[in-house]
Amino acid sequence: MAETLMFWISSLIWEVATRKTPCEVSEASDVVVTMLPSSAHVCMHFLSSDLEKPFMLDAPVSGGVIAAEAGTLTFMVGGSEEVFAAAKPLFFSMGKGAIYCGGAGNGSAAKICNNLALAVSMLGVSEALALGQSLGVAASTLSKIFNCSSARCWSSDSYNPVPGVMEGVPSSRDYNGGFASKLMAKDLNLAAESAKQTGCKHPLTSQAQKIYTELCNEGHEGKDFSCVFRHYYTGMDEHVDQ
């Protein structure tokens, strides 16, 4: 008999029935949502011979902790289009968008490409802001310029890496929380491996991979990936005199 766990959330009690194995969970559920760190973990849980063949969608998310807390995640979904249509209400109960990317695996492929672009943009913004500081231009001033010009991007206007420029982001709390550098390094490794397999040129992927690997090896693997501004480019906090 399943145990009952009681969660106090926003002064409400939620009763959650638990099961001992993934197989028991699937037998008692219409839909199973997992958030697993790697393909190996997915295969271990979903390719069991004890399980009937399920309908499966790969649906990684974008938006980070901030979007998860706000319920504004975007899902990148791969698999059967018919199953995607049936699952849409579930996605929109947790986020603001669900984009169909094609067959099985395409959601994960889209996520890899998205995070590659994110890493490169964060490096570009961090490098430009650090250069600006070295030339005597405040990071807050440069950020205002970026955000109303052609350099505008999420890394600048929504997730600024300079401590003191923006509230409510990891850089404002010593790079704690957010998306860990070790996870970005993992995604860049996946991007590099995918590029090698397809024969796609990837010089920026290789450079970003090298930088984030170095960042992790220096002990910053648990910090948000925007810490590259401080710990790689040695940029200064906004309140520090220029």
URSUL-V208659 format. One record per residue. N is the residue number from 1. RES is the residue in one small letter. NEAR is the number of other ideal C-beta (glycine too) atoms within 8 Angstrom. Layout:
N RES NEAR
N RES NEAR
//
This chain:
1 m 2
2 a 6
3 e 6
4 t 8
5 l 7
6 m 7
7 f 7
8 w 6
9 i 6
10 s 3
11 s 4
12 l 6
13 i 6
14 w 7
15 e 7
16 v 7
17 a 8
18 t 8
19 r 8
20 k 4
21 t 6
22 p 10
23 c 9
24 e 9
25 v 10
26 s 11
27 e 6
28 a 7
29 s 7
30 d 2
31 v 6
32 v 8
33 v 5
34 t 6
35 m 3
36 l 7
37 p 3
38 s 6
39 s 6
40 a 6
41 h 9
42 v 10
43 c 8
44 m 8
45 h 10
46 f 10
47 l 7
48 s 9
49 s 4
50 d 4
51 l 11
52 e 4
53 k 3
54 p 8
55 f 6
56 m 8
57 l 12
58 d 12
59 a 12
60 p 10
61 v 12
62 s 10
63 g 10
64 g 9
65 v 8
66 i 10
67 a 14
68 a 10
69 e 6
70 a 6
71 g 9
72 t 8
73 l 13
74 t 13
75 f 14
76 m 15
77 v 15
78 g 16
79 g 13
80 s 8
81 e 7
82 e 6
83 v 11
84 f 13
85 a 7
86 a 6
87 a 12
88 k 9
89 p 6
90 l 9
91 f 12
92 f 9
93 s 5
94 m 8
95 g 14
96 k 7
97 g 7
98 a 12
99 i 9
100 y 7
101 c 10
102 g 5
103 g 6
104 a 8
105 g 8
106 n 11
107 g 16
108 s 12
109 a 11
110 a 13
111 k 13
112 i 12
113 c 9
114 n 10
115 n 12
116 l 14
117 a 8
118 l 11
119 a 14
120 v 11
121 s 11
122 m 14
123 l 12
124 g 9
125 v 15
126 s 16
127 e 9
128 a 11
129 l 15
130 a 12
131 l 8
132 g 12
133 q 13
134 s 6
135 l 6
136 g 5
137 v 8
138 a 9
139 a 16
140 s 10
141 t 9
142 l 12
143 s 15
144 k 8
145 i 9
146 f 14
147 n 9
148 c 6
149 s 7
150 s 3
151 a 9
152 r 9
153 c 9
154 w 8
155 s 14
156 s 13
157 d 9
158 s 7
159 y 12
160 n 15
161 p 15
162 v 15
163 p 10
164 g 9
165 v 10
166 m 10
167 e 4
168 g 5
169 v 12
170 p 13
171 s 15
172 s 9
173 r 7
174 d 5
175 y 12
176 n 8
177 g 6
178 g 13
179 f 8
180 a 11
181 s 16
182 k 9
183 l 9
184 m 14
185 a 14
186 k 8
187 d 13
188 l 15
189 n 9
190 l 9
191 a 15
192 a 12
193 e 8
194 s 11
195 a 12
196 k 8
197 q 6
198 t 6
199 g 5
200 c 6
201 k 4
202 h 10
203 p 6
204 l 8
205 t 13
206 s 9
207 q 9
208 a 13
209 q 13
210 k 8
211 i 11
212 y 15
213 t 9
214 e 9
215 l 15
216 c 11
217 n 6
218 e 7
219 g 4
220 h 11
221 e 10
222 g 6
223 k 13
224 d 13
225 f 14
226 s 16
227 c 15
228 v 16
229 f 14
230 r 12
231 h 10
232 y 10
233 y 9
234 t 7
235 g 12
236 m 8
237 d 8
238 e 11
239 h 5
240 v 6
241 d 2
242 q 6
//
